[in-house]
Amino acid sequence: MLYTTYRPQTFSEVVGQEQNLLTIREQIKNNKFDSAYLFAGHRGTGKTTIARILARTICCPDHTEDGPCNTCKSCRSIIENTSLDCIELDAASHNSINDIKELINSTKYLPTLLSKKIYIIDEVHNLSASAFDALLKTIEEPPVHCIFILCTTELHKIPATIRSRCSIYQFSALSSKTICGRLEFVLKELDKSYEEDALQLIAKQSDGSMRDALSIAEKLIISCDKLTVNHVKETLCLLEDEIAQSIIWDILSQNGKSALSMLQTVYEEGKNMSQLTDNLLQCLTDGITYLTANDSSVLINTKDYQQEIIKIFENQKMEHLFWYIDQLCTLREKIRNSINPFIDVQLCIVKCCHPKLLNDGMIPVLARITKLEQELESLKTKGYEGKEQLNEEINIRADSPSRKTDTAEEESNSNLPESVTAASPQELDSPETENPFEEKTEKEHLMEEKENDTKDDDILNLFSDYL
Ligand SMILES: [Zn+2]
């Protein structure tokens, strides 16, 4: 196992957890250790590893600030698990009061070989209430020759009485940079080549856990010479990222036909609808993260994925995206008890593709305004290039009988940005005007407004779908 082969044996080999190591190194320097430690944090972040190094350091006569020598009799006995004085208990499987009573009884006896008796209790939150009660007394007044190191992934399950008797060390999830750095080191040691983005993907999948990252890497390098992004995606079934991005892209451009066709394909391939919903939510969350940070490199994923996120979200509004997130969160709840999740997803996609059908709050209206703004922006950039097409469209629409009432027209007119009223199809023909959407002075604008009353109607008709 890569994780056990590359398990750090000294503090300098440990990656991450700098603050905790700083405190422990200080204790080593002063040769003054706590009687009870409580290591709490995310799985695979080095709690048990550091507990074992600390246990050896306390007992090693030749220890340095960097940890144990790992060669003396004490160190060897702990590494080889032959010492009776270093006891490791897995509370996940030994959580009864009898297990703890047995452990407490053994604390009465002095160590046989080591300088201290060390008790490492892993997953300590699994102990029963009575087992915790029994342990409390010993931890309150531990015999001088005993040191307890408790490890847990769920600190909130540890009774306050126990917590208050221990020095608590919080272990944070490892950053993707730290995980990638360690993966690089291990792969170089194994003489395996890799793509950097492949390591990013593994780091993302491991969710801050070094153990998970190394386990994934191990699984992958068995089946290939070079660790590539495609290989990671295929092996870990990560093609969902592209699918989710494609569906979100369709939803945001209100292309229901394409989104539903993609959903159908995904469904026929046997993909889980709940997982798909989670992937869609992840994609939207990444979009919001990107918009908030205004930087795609904060997303833990490949560069291609980051580029795609920029493309999808750069012109989107945050409140608009939160509306979609609400819809998907509701969908996720619904799917849990649904007898036909596919239909639920289908309906949700239809709803998301047609925000103008809805009346629940301002967000659908905002979605429509955003789309309108985008179209205006695109018209602005098109400028003269699009004038022929624009004229043609206006002519077609001018034949349409759909007309709004005078009041509605006035209202819509007053809500439109200046650039809309300033731009009329006739102006596009004028050779003197550089940009038909260019801002005009108030005087010019008023004069033109008077002349162009009928021309504005044409523009309004063009956007009648959104008004
Ligand atoms: Zn030693």
Residues whose N, C-alpha, C, O or C-beta is under 5 A from the ligand:
A	BS01	ZN	C60 P61 D62 P68 C69 N70 T71 C72 C75
